[in-house]
């Protein structure tokens, strides 16, 4: 009986040990699975998505940083790897810097202080809203290899040569010259026949005129000489009148500027308001030439144009070269991101130039009259090269004053005069002419 009890007790003990071992093993396996799952999730989270990172970079970083070029801040291509190799800094340091760079500088972090001093004591904007995953995505984007530079079509002075266009132009010129000579030959034949008929009518034998020069036969015909003289007098008067009427009229004038400025890109593609650059048009007689500081408000950050901006006539390299001309004129050192050169005046070529005896006030038309810039200057937003769109003659201005109704609604400037003139003319709408816009003293005094 004792042996049986003892065996039962041993079996019970063994069973208890097996149960404990099984529970312990399952707990260890479960704990290991949890740890493995956590590690895999963490590793997966740290991989980063470069596509999301690009969007985050453009939203938060692109104002001060480029991938491959120093700007307001350093270039960020492979920044994590470069910090690890050159400074021995890990991602934790980089995360702390992104979240609060000013705090790290204040705490005396050696490399943070160095970067702070290198960039003129300007603290980087803090981005505490960026999560660790966001930072991983951005770093994944910065770790991508740079795309190889595309080789564009060869250009000469920024202009893309097009041999086929040149060949077509030459053919058109040669064809026009051939047609002109053909018409001249036909005219000579007709003149000859006419002269022969006149000769026959006068009883002169045509056969006897074979050796006479054609100019001599022409001179001998008094009627033909008279008709020709009258024709030349009338034609001369017409062309002389047209010539004098065009004196001082530069419609279509399109000079080459020292720095190429595309109104199409700025006012058209990017929708920049005309009065952002020509701000004095609101309050002054003249619209003014923008200072280079106005250009540099944007072009400190915009150092090149997009590939899509290039055209058959103007390549990307041409546009980028014009931006470099702007930097040279402004004295801007793009590599060091500061003004370190000597600024030089840009000798812009004036396009719109009224004579001194004609007075024109931009603010009166733009601010008071509410006239759009395109009314006088044409579709500026479509002009790659700026040119004088309108004739700007006296007749052109007078026609506009006769046809344009003054915008008097909600315009305090015209309230009183509108009430008086409306009673005088008995109309609700008033043209500029009805308000004295044709008086000589308005423009000439």
C-alpha positions, 0 to 999 in steps of 0.5 A: 500500500505504501508503494502504491501511495508513493507511486501515486505521489510521484506521478502527481509530482511529475504531472505538476512539473510537466504542467508548470514547464508547459505553462512556462514554455508557452509564456516564454514563446508568447513573450518572444512573439510579442518582442519579435512583433514589436521589433518588426513593427519598429523596424518597419516603421523606421524604414520610411516611405520616400513618396510620403517623405517628398510631400513632407519635405516640400511642405516643411523643409523646401523653403530653406533647404535643397537636397543637393545645394546649400540654401538658407540651410545646408543641403540635405542629401544623405544627411543622416548618413553624413552626420553618422560618418562625419560627426558620429551622430545618430537619428535620435540627435537629428530628431531632437534637432528637428523638434527643437533646434533652439533648445539644443543650442541653448543647452550647449550641444557642440554640433548644434552650436556650430551649425547655429553660428555657421548660419549667422545665428539663425535658429532652424524653425522647430517642427514638434508636430512631425512624428518619428514616422514623419521624420523617417519618411523625410530621411528616406526621401533624402537618402534617395540617389540624385537623378542623373542630369538630362542632356538637353538640346544644344543651345546658342546663347540660350536660343535653341537653333532650328535648322529646319526653320531656317531652311524654310525661311530661306525658301520663303525669301527666295520664293518671294524674290522669284515672284517679284522678279516675275511680276516685274518682267510681266509689267515690262512686257505690258508696258512695251505692248502699251507703248507699241499701241500708242506708237501705232496710233500715232502712225509710227511703224513698230518695226522701226522701234526695234532698235529704240531703247524702251525708256526713250519710247516711254519719254516720247509718249506724253500721256503715259508720262503724265499718268505716271507722274500723277501716280508717283505724286499721289503715292509719294504723298501717301507714303510721306503722310504715313511716315510723318504720322508714325514719327514717335510711334513705337508700337511693336517695339521689342528691345533685348533686355540685359537680363531676360525677364519672362512676363509669361512665366511670372505673370502668366504661369505663376499668377504674380500680380502686376502691381506686386512688382510695379507697386508705384502704379497705385500711388504714382504717376509712373509704374516704376522699374522694380528694384532687384530686391523685389526680384530677390524676395523670391530668387533667394530660394528659386535658383533654377526653373523647372524642366517644363518651363523650357521651350523650343526657343529658350532652354532651361540652361538659358533661364538658369543663366539669367538667374545667375545674371540677376545674382551678379547684379544684386551682389548675391553669393548663392553658395554662401547665401549672403550678399558678398559682392558689389551690386551693379545697376541693370541698364534696362531698356525702356519700352513705353515712352511718352513724349515730355509734353504728354502727361499720364498718371498711372494712379489716376487710371489704376486706382481711381479709374480701376483700369486693368493693366492689360487695357493699355499694355496688352496680354502681358501674361502671355508675353515671353518678351515684353513689347509695346502692344498699343500705339499710345498715340493721342488719337488712341487715348482720345478714342478710349476717353470717348468710349470708356464709361467711368466706374463711379459705383462705390467710388467716393472720388466721383460721388459729387461730380457724378451727381452733378454731371448726371443731371447735366447730361441726363444719363446714368453712365458717364464717359471720360469725355463727358467728364472733361477727359478731352480738354487739352489741359488734362494731358498738356500743361 
